[in-house]
Amino acid sequence: MITVYGIKTCGSVRNALKFFKDNNIEVEFFDFKKETPSAEKIKDWTTKADINILFNNKGTKYKTLNLKELNLDSNRKYEWLCKEPLLFKRPVIEFGDKLVVAWDEEVYKNTFLK
């Protein structure tokens, strides 16, 4: 099963969901606005993708929280991701033991259409 983590108003998440729909691939959707992934799940994700890829330092939430001034190291980024899921670069797509972060149509084609 493929799980897409994100928010419905995010353009990248919408692109990903449309890609899966257009290719008749069934996915589950996990809404970051409604729930937060467990600390264990986030820790697991950091073993599959670099925390600097998972952590969105260009988004609105990052700016409104003034996190740039804190010069966060990896541990602090992890702590912030655990309490504020809108800091994830979206979408985060989990399938089997793999993780794909962000929207990239070529990566999706190579990963999900084989």
N, C-alpha and C positions, 0 to 999 in steps of 0.2 A: 504494500500500500504506500502511496505517495502522499505526504502531508505538506501542504503549503502553509507556511506561517507568514502572517502579514496583516495589513489592514486593507479594507475594501476600497478606501479612497486613494490609495497609492497607485500611481500610474504603472510602476513596474510590476506590482502585484496583479493589477488588471491585465497587463500584457501576458503574464505567466498563466493566469487562469484561462484567458482566451486561447493561448497556445494549447493547453491541455484539452480544452473543450473542442477546439477545431480538429484535434488529432484523436478524439474519442478516448482520451485517457482519463480514467476516473481518479479524482483526488479528494482528500479530506482538507477542509479549510480550518485553520486555527487562527482566531482573531485576537491579535495582540491588544486590541482595545477592550476585550472582554475577559481575557485571562492571561496569566503570565506563565511561561514555561518554568518547570522546576529547576532549582539550582543544579541538580544532578544532570538534567538534560542539557543545560547550558554548558556545564563542565565537559560533558561528552562532545558537544558541538565544537568546543575549543580544541579537541584532539583531532578533529576532522577538517577544521578550517582555522586559519590564523585569526586570532582575536581582533587584529587590526582590519581584517576583511569583514568580520561579523559586526564590528562596532562602527556605526555610521557617524562620522565626525563632520558631515556636511549637512545634516538634517536640521529641521526646525527645532526639534526637542533638544538637540545638542546645544544649539545657540541660545534657546530660552533658559536653559539651565546654567549657562555661562561655564560650561565644562572646559573650554579651551584654556581658561586661566589656571585650571588645576593641574595641567600637564600630567594627565593620568598615565600611570604605568599599566601593565597588563592585568595585574591583580585588581587595581581600582576600576579598570574598564569592566572586568568580570563582575565586580560588585554592583556597578551601575546597571549592567545588563540584567542582573538578577532582580533589581527592583524597578526598572523602567524599560519594559520591552519595546517601547517606541524608539529606543536607541539602536535597535538592530537594523543593519542594512537589509532592505527587503527586496524580494521575498527570501526567506530561508526555506529551502525545500529539502525535506528529509525522505529518503527512500532506502530501505534496506540498511546497510551500514555506511551509506554515502550521504554527503551533504553538498548542495549547490546553493550558493549565496548570490543574490542580485539577479537581474534580468539580462540575459544574453542569448538571443535567439539561436545563434550557431551552437553554443554550448548545449542548449536544450535539445536541439536536433540531434547532436552527436550523442547525447546522454540518454534521451527518452525515446528516440525513434529508431533504435537498432533492432 
